[in-house]
Amino acid sequence: MIKEIIIVEGKQDIQAVKRAVEAECIATGGFAMSPYTMQKIEQAYAKRGIIILTDPDSAGERIRSFLSRRFPEAKHAFVALSEATANGDIGIEQASCEAIREALRKTRYLEWQPQEEFSGQDMLRSGLSGHPNAAARRAILGKKLGIGYANAKSFLYRLNHYGVTRADFTQAIEEMDNDSADNS
């Protein structure tokens, strides 16, 4: 059983998480969380800790951002967009059990003292921005690093704020490039 309470957006997300792992979950019900829901999340945060696992879309990111400000020591898990999309719908409820377990294995903290380890130059040199396949490369790398997909600016923020080391980054880039060379 996972110690922390997993925060998701809806009831179908709870069902998907419970199929994948043994855990307690709280559904936000979307961005307009009721005072009762916020109270439940606050209690979970204080007693057991929380893992924020929102949908990999703009609404999910807004909820994650709101909860991150309110609960700065929360953990974060990200399911890749490609693994959370089915039948024209995006959401944790669309993810496979393995994708959810993988996201939870790669749980990260939002760091209090973010490192400015990475710059826009790193993004350019690695083909993560300013490159025809930059979005696809960010999606692959985000999955490898456990920080999810994001646009270039948000991806750079995640690199610097979710504890990604230079060694992790370099290894993931090498793996990604080797994988694409093998598939060519």
Beta strands, then each sheet from edge to edge (+ up, - down):
strand 1: 5-8
strand 2: 25-27
strand 3: 50-52
strand 4: 75-76
strand 5: 85-86
strand 6: 89-90
strand 7: 108-109
sheet 1: 2+ 1+ 3+ 4+ 7-
sheet 2: 5+ 6-
end
